[in-house]
Amino acid sequence: MNGRSVYPVTTCEATSLAETTRLLSSVLLPTVARGAIVRRPVGETLAAATESDRRIVSVLRELRERHGDDPLPLSYTGRRIALVLAPEDVRRLLEGTPEPFSPGGAEKRGALSHFQPHGALVSEHRSRPERRRANEEALAPGRLLHPDADSIAGHVHAEAQALVLALRNAGSRGGELDWSRFSETFDALARRVVFGSFAAGDRRTTELLRALRGRANWSYLLPVDRNLRGAFLDRVRENIDRAEPGSLAARLGRPESAERPEDQVAHWLFAFDASAIAAFRALALLTSSGSAVEAARAEALTEEGTDLPLLRATLRESVRLWPTTPVVIRESTRETTWRNGTIEAGTAFLVMSSYFHRDPAQLSYADAFEPGIWTDGRAEGEPGIVPFSHGPAGCPASDLVPLTVSYLLRSLLGGGPLHRVDGGLPLHTRELPDSLNHFGLRFSY
């Protein structure tokens, strides 16, 4: 022991004890408190109240100015961790997956094993390609319009219309759209899109998953409830067997020929929850003012087809402004060389999304609603902007999710003028808050 680190020192400069303490208290612990797998209301409330996302940007920018561009190893943590500080290194990590930067890692495997132990993201090298292929065939990444876009639009419209009708019939006292009501509708439409119309009322599958995700927030610190996990995955498999034509699960082909289909579909259901958060925040953006907002609302009210580029861009901006994946992790499988040194194998490289998405020193539009960056190529030119990750392990639903949410936003806006009624400060689209607590948002027609 040299008094500086509890694991062998790399040749890249590491943090001091004071810096590590500050990083733990102002960056890592607040991120963990929010919940990595299912969001905790208290954690989100505290994040907004304490402006933790703003602190993440300022702390990491300060560390980059002090230590340089290389990933910064954290000393004294008992775990090999390095914070990524330069945007170009984000792209290197994500494009270098799965070798030498694995998308798995101890924390991620520990978390996802609670409800999808054989999902593509945490699979071993020999199993990942086939499982990834199945995901890509079903979710169609790289295609702005999914092959089943018409079917998806129909499912979304049916659920959204039912919600609008319920809100309008509830009157002034019960007609508010809060997170509970919105997420219930979104869960139903997710099940419809994944399995077919029959699954709209299958709340039990979602309840089981939510219970497992609550345990997954503790990763490997909490033992797997194998009975609960088995009941959930059995139920998912049964729904796959019943999958209707035009559903995502039907695109897996014959279930018996697929590779652990229930685990792949479990990840889709899990990821749709993050989509719901982004969609609810997008509604808040669309109830504000500004030329970009007006253009997106006009698209919702006038475009009847399946191609809604401005509403898709609105969803992507929601995820950029308020990332639903606060930290992207890659774990090195071997020693890696950087500008000024090396970092040893088994290091977890952490990409803090808000730092790269909201740093005004890197992005002139950091705090603005700027959907045009998704239609004119600017976002693609920024290696640090990764709302759906990137590279070989990037989210295969990176096109499906904005498409699905665009239909939902159109249907909800088409139900009449929607107003924010939670009493929060109005959103100014040129100076948006660093955090937006979706649990506290409420809307009304």
C-alpha positions as CSV (number, residue, x, y, z in Angstrom):
1,M,0.0,0.0,0.0
2,N,1.3,3.4,-0.9
3,G,-1.2,5.4,1.1
4,R,-2.9,6.7,-2.0
5,S,-5.0,3.9,-3.4
6,V,-6.5,0.6,-2.4
7,Y,-5.8,-0.9,-5.8
8,P,-2.7,-0.6,-8.1
9,V,-2.2,2.9,-9.3
10,T,-2.5,3.4,-13.1
11,T,-0.1,5.7,-15.0
12,C,-3.0,8.2,-15.6
13,E,-3.2,10.8,-12.9
14,A,-5.8,9.9,-10.2
15,T,-7.9,12.0,-7.9
16,S,-6.8,13.2,-4.5
17,L,-8.7,12.2,-1.4
18,A,-10.4,15.6,-1.3
19,E,-11.4,15.3,-4.9
20,T,-12.7,11.7,-4.5
21,T,-14.8,12.8,-1.5
22,R,-16.3,15.7,-3.4
23,L,-17.1,13.4,-6.4
24,L,-18.8,10.9,-4.2
25,S,-20.9,13.4,-2.4
26,S,-21.8,15.7,-5.3
27,V,-21.8,13.4,-8.4
28,L,-22.0,9.6,-7.7
29,L,-24.2,9.4,-4.6
30,P,-26.9,11.7,-5.9
31,T,-27.0,9.7,-9.1
32,V,-27.4,6.4,-7.1
33,A,-30.1,8.0,-4.9
34,R,-32.3,8.7,-7.9
35,G,-32.4,4.9,-8.8
36,A,-30.5,3.4,-11.7
37,I,-33.2,0.9,-12.6
38,V,-36.4,2.4,-11.3
39,R,-36.6,6.1,-10.3
40,R,-37.2,7.0,-6.7
41,P,-39.5,9.9,-6.1
42,V,-37.5,11.2,-3.2
43,G,-34.3,11.0,-5.2
44,E,-35.7,12.9,-8.1
45,T,-37.2,15.5,-5.8
46,L,-33.9,16.0,-4.0
47,A,-32.0,16.2,-7.4
48,A,-34.2,19.0,-8.6
49,A,-34.1,20.8,-5.2
50,T,-30.3,20.7,-4.8
51,E,-29.5,21.2,-8.5
52,S,-27.4,18.1,-8.5
53,D,-27.2,18.0,-12.3
54,R,-25.8,21.5,-12.4
55,R,-23.2,20.5,-9.9
56,I,-22.2,17.5,-12.0
57,V,-21.4,19.7,-14.9
58,S,-19.4,22.3,-12.9
59,V,-17.5,19.7,-10.9
60,L,-16.5,17.6,-14.0
61,R,-15.6,20.7,-16.0
62,E,-13.4,21.9,-13.2
63,L,-11.6,18.4,-13.0
64,R,-11.0,18.4,-16.7
65,E,-9.4,21.9,-16.5
66,R,-7.2,20.6,-13.6
67,H,-6.3,17.1,-14.8
68,G,-6.6,17.2,-18.6
69,D,-8.7,15.2,-21.1
70,D,-7.8,11.7,-20.1
71,P,-10.3,9.6,-18.1
72,L,-9.8,10.3,-14.4
73,P,-9.3,7.3,-12.1
74,L,-10.8,7.6,-8.7
75,S,-8.6,6.7,-5.8
76,Y,-9.8,5.4,-2.4
77,T,-13.1,3.9,-3.7
78,G,-12.2,0.2,-3.4
79,R,-13.5,-0.2,-7.0
80,R,-11.6,0.6,-10.2
81,I,-13.5,3.6,-11.5
82,A,-12.6,6.3,-14.1
83,L,-14.6,9.3,-15.0
84,V,-14.7,10.2,-18.7
85,L,-14.0,13.9,-19.2
86,A,-13.6,14.4,-23.0
87,P,-16.4,14.0,-25.5
88,E,-14.2,12.2,-28.0
89,D,-13.5,9.5,-25.4
90,V,-17.2,8.9,-25.1
91,R,-17.3,7.8,-28.7
92,R,-14.1,5.7,-28.3
93,L,-15.7,3.8,-25.4
94,L,-19.0,3.2,-27.1
95,E,-17.6,2.2,-30.5
96,G,-15.0,0.0,-28.7
97,T,-17.7,-2.2,-27.3
98,P,-17.6,-5.1,-26.4
99,E,-13.8,-5.3,-26.7
100,P,-12.0,-3.8,-25.0
101,F,-15.0,-2.0,-23.3
102,S,-17.6,-4.4,-22.2
103,P,-21.2,-3.1,-21.8
104,G,-21.6,-5.5,-18.9
105,G,-19.6,-5.0,-15.7
106,A,-20.3,-6.1,-12.1
107,E,-22.9,-3.4,-11.2
108,K,-24.9,-3.8,-14.4
109,R,-24.9,-7.6,-14.4
110,G,-25.9,-7.5,-10.7
111,A,-28.8,-5.1,-11.5
112,L,-30.1,-6.7,-14.6
113,S,-29.8,-10.3,-13.3
114,H,-32.8,-9.5,-11.1
115,F,-35.1,-9.6,-14.1
116,Q,-33.3,-10.4,-17.3
117,P,-30.1,-12.5,-16.6
118,H,-29.7,-13.4,-20.2
119,G,-30.4,-10.1,-21.8
120,A,-28.1,-9.1,-24.7
121,L,-26.5,-6.2,-22.8
122,V,-25.0,-8.3,-20.1
123,S,-24.4,-11.5,-22.1
124,E,-21.0,-13.1,-22.6
125,H,-19.2,-12.5,-25.8
126,R,-20.3,-15.8,-27.4
127,S,-24.0,-15.3,-26.6
128,R,-24.3,-11.6,-27.3
129,P,-24.3,-11.5,-31.1
130,E,-27.3,-13.8,-31.5
131,R,-29.3,-12.1,-28.8
132,R,-28.3,-8.7,-30.2
133,R,-29.4,-9.8,-33.7
134,A,-32.8,-10.8,-32.4
135,N,-33.3,-7.4,-30.8
136,E,-32.3,-5.6,-33.9
137,E,-34.6,-7.6,-36.1
138,A,-37.5,-6.8,-33.9
139,L,-36.8,-3.2,-33.1
140,A,-35.3,-2.1,-36.5
141,P,-32.6,0.4,-35.5
142,G,-31.5,2.7,-38.3
143,R,-35.0,2.9,-39.7
144,L,-36.9,6.1,-38.8
145,L,-40.2,4.4,-39.6
146,H,-40.5,0.9,-38.1
147,P,-41.9,-1.7,-40.4
148,D,-44.9,-1.9,-38.1
149,A,-45.3,1.8,-37.8
150,D,-49.0,1.7,-38.8
151,S,-49.8,-0.9,-36.1
152,I,-47.8,1.0,-33.5
153,A,-49.6,4.2,-34.3
154,G,-53.0,2.4,-34.0
155,H,-52.1,1.0,-30.5
156,V,-50.8,4.3,-29.3
157,H,-53.9,6.2,-30.6
158,A,-56.3,3.8,-28.9
159,E,-54.7,4.2,-25.5
160,A,-54.2,7.9,-25.8
161,Q,-57.8,8.5,-26.9
162,A,-59.0,6.5,-23.9
163,L,-56.9,8.6,-21.6
164,V,-58.1,11.9,-23.1
165,L,-61.7,10.8,-22.8
166,A,-61.2,9.8,-19.2
167,L,-59.7,13.2,-18.4
168,R,-62.4,15.1,-20.1
169,N,-65.2,13.1,-18.4
170,A,-63.6,13.4,-15.0
171,G,-64.4,17.2,-14.7
172,S,-62.3,19.8,-13.0
173,R,-61.6,17.9,-9.8
174,G,-60.4,14.6,-11.3
175,G,-59.3,15.6,-14.8
176,E,-55.6,16.2,-14.1
177,L,-52.9,14.2,-15.9
178,D,-50.3,13.3,-13.3
179,W,-47.5,10.9,-13.4
180,S,-49.5,8.0,-12.0
181,R,-52.2,8.3,-14.6
182,F,-49.8,8.9,-17.5
183,S,-47.5,6.0,-16.6
184,E,-50.5,3.6,-16.3
185,T,-51.5,4.5,-19.9
186,F,-47.9,4.3,-21.1
187,D,-47.5,0.9,-19.6
188,A,-50.6,-0.3,-21.3
189,L,-49.6,1.0,-24.7
190,A,-46.1,-0.5,-24.2
191,R,-47.6,-3.9,-23.6
192,R,-49.8,-3.5,-26.7
193,V,-46.9,-2.5,-28.9
194,V,-44.8,-5.4,-27.5
195,F,-47.3,-8.2,-27.5
196,G,-50.6,-7.0,-29.0
197,S,-54.0,-5.7,-28.0
198,F,-54.7,-8.6,-25.6
199,A,-51.9,-7.4,-23.3
200,A,-53.3,-4.0,-22.6
201,G,-55.0,-5.1,-19.4
202,D,-52.1,-7.3,-18.3
203,R,-51.1,-5.1,-15.4
204,R,-49.6,-8.1,-13.4
205,T,-46.7,-8.4,-15.8
206,T,-45.8,-4.7,-15.2
207,E,-46.3,-5.1,-11.5
208,L,-43.9,-8.0,-11.3
209,L,-41.3,-6.2,-13.3
210,R,-41.6,-3.1,-11.1
211,A,-41.0,-5.2,-8.0
212,L,-38.0,-6.8,-9.5
213,R,-36.6,-3.4,-10.7
214,G,-36.9,-2.1,-7.2
215,R,-34.6,-4.9,-6.0
216,A,-32.4,-4.3,-9.0
217,N,-31.7,-0.7,-7.8
218,W,-29.5,-2.4,-5.2
219,S,-27.6,-4.4,-7.9
220,Y,-25.6,-7.3,-6.4
221,L,-26.1,-6.0,-2.8
222,L,-29.5,-7.7,-2.8
223,P,-30.0,-11.4,-3.6
224,V,-32.1,-12.3,-6.6
225,D,-35.6,-13.3,-5.8
226,R,-35.7,-16.4,-8.1
227,N,-39.3,-17.2,-7.5
228,L,-40.4,-13.7,-8.4
229,R,-38.1,-13.5,-11.4
230,G,-39.3,-16.9,-12.6
231,A,-43.0,-15.9,-12.3
232,F,-42.2,-12.7,-14.3
233,L,-40.2,-14.4,-17.1
234,D,-42.8,-17.2,-17.4
235,R,-45.5,-14.6,-17.9
236,V,-43.4,-12.8,-20.5
237,R,-42.8,-16.1,-22.3
238,E,-46.5,-16.8,-22.3
239,N,-47.3,-13.4,-23.8
240,I,-44.6,-14.0,-26.5
241,D,-46.3,-17.3,-27.4
242,R,-49.6,-15.3,-27.9
243,A,-48.0,-12.3,-29.7
244,E,-50.2,-10.8,-32.4
245,P,-49.1,-10.0,-35.9
246,G,-47.8,-6.5,-36.0
247,S,-46.4,-6.6,-32.5
248,L,-42.7,-6.4,-31.6
249,A,-42.6,-9.8,-30.0
250,A,-44.0,-11.4,-33.2
251,R,-40.9,-10.2,-35.0
252,L,-38.8,-12.5,-32.9
253,G,-40.0,-15.3,-35.1
254,R,-40.8,-18.7,-33.5
255,P,-40.0,-18.3,-29.8
256,E,-38.4,-21.8,-29.6
257,S,-35.9,-20.7,-32.3
258,A,-34.9,-17.4,-30.6
259,E,-32.2,-17.0,-28.0
260,R,-33.8,-16.4,-24.5
261,P,-36.6,-14.3,-26.0
262,E,-38.2,-13.7,-22.6
263,D,-35.1,-11.9,-21.4
264,Q,-34.8,-9.8,-24.5
265,V,-38.5,-8.7,-24.2
266,A,-38.0,-8.1,-20.5
267,H,-35.5,-5.5,-21.4
268,W,-37.9,-3.8,-23.8
269,L,-40.5,-3.5,-21.1
270,F,-38.0,-2.1,-18.7
271,A,-36.7,0.4,-21.3
272,F,-40.2,1.6,-22.1
273,D,-40.5,3.0,-18.6
274,A,-37.6,5.4,-19.3
275,S,-39.5,6.3,-22.5
276,A,-42.5,7.3,-20.4
277,I,-40.4,9.6,-18.3
278,A,-39.0,11.3,-21.4
279,A,-42.4,11.5,-23.0
280,F,-43.9,13.2,-19.9
281,R,-41.1,15.7,-19.8
282,A,-41.6,16.3,-23.5
283,L,-45.2,17.2,-22.8
284,A,-43.9,19.9,-20.4
285,L,-41.8,21.3,-23.2
286,L,-44.7,21.3,-25.6
287,T,-46.8,23.3,-23.1
288,S,-44.2,26.1,-23.1
289,S,-43.8,28.7,-25.7
290,G,-41.3,29.5,-28.5
291,S,-41.0,29.1,-32.2
292,A,-39.7,25.5,-32.0
293,V,-42.5,24.5,-29.7
294,E,-45.1,26.1,-32.0
295,A,-43.7,24.2,-34.9
296,A,-43.9,20.9,-33.1
297,R,-47.4,21.6,-31.9
298,A,-48.5,22.5,-35.5
299,E,-47.1,19.2,-36.7
300,A,-49.1,17.3,-34.1
301,L,-52.3,19.1,-35.1
302,T,-51.9,18.9,-38.9
303,E,-49.9,15.8,-39.8
304,E,-51.9,12.6,-40.1
305,G,-49.2,10.3,-41.5
306,T,-46.7,8.1,-39.6
307,D,-43.7,10.5,-40.1
308,L,-43.5,13.1,-37.4
309,P,-39.9,14.4,-37.4
310,L,-40.4,17.4,-35.1
311,L,-42.2,15.4,-32.5
312,R,-39.5,12.7,-32.7
313,A,-36.9,15.4,-32.3
314,T,-38.8,16.8,-29.3
315,L,-38.5,13.4,-27.6
316,R,-34.8,13.2,-28.3
317,E,-34.4,16.7,-26.9
318,S,-36.2,15.7,-23.8
319,V,-33.7,12.9,-23.3
320,R,-30.7,15.2,-24.1
321,L,-31.9,17.8,-21.7
322,W,-32.9,15.5,-18.9
323,P,-31.1,12.1,-19.5
324,T,-33.1,9.0,-18.5
325,T,-29.8,7.1,-18.2
326,P,-27.8,9.4,-15.9
327,V,-24.6,7.3,-16.3
328,V,-23.4,5.1,-19.1
329,I,-20.9,2.4,-18.0
330,R,-18.3,0.5,-19.9
331,E,-15.8,-1.9,-18.2
332,S,-12.4,-2.5,-19.7
333,T,-11.4,-6.1,-20.5
334,R,-7.7,-5.2,-20.7
335,E,-5.3,-2.4,-20.0
336,T,-6.1,0.6,-22.1
337,T,-3.8,3.4,-23.3
338,W,-4.8,7.0,-23.3
339,R,-3.1,10.3,-24.1
340,N,-0.8,10.5,-21.1
341,G,-0.8,7.0,-19.7
342,T,-2.6,3.7,-19.2
343,I,-5.5,2.5,-17.1
344,E,-5.7,-1.1,-15.9
345,A,-8.1,-3.8,-16.9
346,G,-11.3,-4.1,-15.0
347,T,-11.9,-0.4,-14.7
348,A,-15.5,0.9,-14.9
349,F,-15.5,4.0,-17.1
350,L,-18.4,6.3,-16.2
351,V,-19.9,8.7,-18.7
352,M,-22.1,11.2,-16.8
353,S,-24.7,12.1,-19.4
354,S,-25.7,15.5,-18.0
355,Y,-22.1,16.7,-18.1
356,F,-21.8,16.1,-21.9
357,H,-25.4,17.1,-22.7
358,R,-25.6,20.3,-20.7
359,D,-22.2,21.8,-20.5
360,P,-22.4,25.3,-22.0
361,A,-18.7,25.4,-22.5
362,Q,-19.1,22.6,-25.1
363,L,-22.5,23.3,-26.5
364,S,-24.0,26.7,-27.3
365,Y,-27.5,25.3,-27.0
366,A,-26.8,23.3,-23.8
367,D,-29.7,24.7,-21.9
368,A,-32.1,25.4,-24.8
369,F,-34.8,23.4,-26.5
370,E,-33.2,23.0,-29.9
371,P,-34.9,20.1,-31.8
372,G,-33.2,21.2,-35.0
373,I,-30.0,19.6,-33.9
374,W,-31.7,16.2,-34.6
375,T,-32.8,17.2,-38.1
376,D,-29.7,19.1,-39.4
377,G,-27.0,16.7,-38.2
378,R,-25.5,18.8,-35.4
379,A,-26.3,16.2,-32.8
380,E,-24.6,13.4,-34.7
381,G,-21.4,15.6,-34.9
382,E,-21.2,15.8,-31.1
383,P,-19.6,12.6,-29.7
384,G,-20.7,13.4,-26.2
385,I,-24.4,13.6,-27.0
386,V,-25.7,10.0,-26.6
387,P,-29.3,10.0,-25.5
388,F,-29.6,6.4,-26.6
389,S,-26.0,5.4,-26.2
390,H,-24.1,4.6,-29.4
391,G,-22.0,1.9,-31.1
392,P,-22.4,-1.9,-31.1
393,A,-24.2,-1.9,-27.7
394,G,-26.3,1.2,-28.4
395,C,-30.0,1.1,-27.7
396,P,-31.6,-0.9,-30.6
397,A,-34.8,1.0,-29.9
398,S,-33.2,4.4,-30.6
399,D,-35.6,5.0,-33.5
400,L,-38.5,3.0,-32.3
401,V,-38.9,5.0,-29.0
402,P,-39.0,8.5,-30.6
403,L,-41.4,7.1,-33.2
404,T,-43.8,5.6,-30.6
405,V,-43.7,8.7,-28.4
406,S,-44.3,11.0,-31.4
407,Y,-47.6,9.3,-32.0
408,L,-48.5,9.6,-28.3
409,L,-47.7,13.3,-28.2
410,R,-49.8,13.9,-31.4
411,S,-52.8,12.2,-29.9
412,L,-52.5,14.0,-26.5
413,L,-52.0,17.4,-28.1
414,G,-54.9,16.6,-30.5
415,G,-57.2,16.2,-27.6
416,G,-57.3,19.9,-27.0
417,P,-55.2,22.7,-25.5
418,L,-53.1,21.1,-22.8
419,H,-51.9,23.2,-19.8
420,R,-49.4,22.6,-17.1
421,V,-51.1,23.0,-13.7
422,D,-48.6,21.7,-11.1
423,G,-47.6,25.2,-10.0
424,G,-44.0,24.8,-11.1
425,L,-42.1,27.5,-12.7
426,P,-42.9,28.0,-16.4
427,L,-40.3,26.5,-18.8
428,H,-38.4,29.0,-20.8
429,T,-37.1,27.1,-23.8
430,R,-33.9,29.2,-24.1
431,E,-32.9,28.7,-20.4
432,L,-34.2,25.3,-19.2
433,P,-33.7,23.9,-15.7
434,D,-30.9,21.3,-15.2
435,S,-33.4,18.9,-13.6
436,L,-37.1,18.3,-14.2
437,N,-38.9,16.1,-11.7
438,H,-41.4,14.1,-13.7
439,F,-43.1,12.9,-10.5
440,G,-44.3,16.5,-9.9
441,L,-45.6,17.4,-13.3
442,R,-49.4,17.7,-13.8
443,F,-51.4,18.8,-16.8
444,S,-55.0,19.5,-17.6
445,Y,-57.2,20.1,-20.7
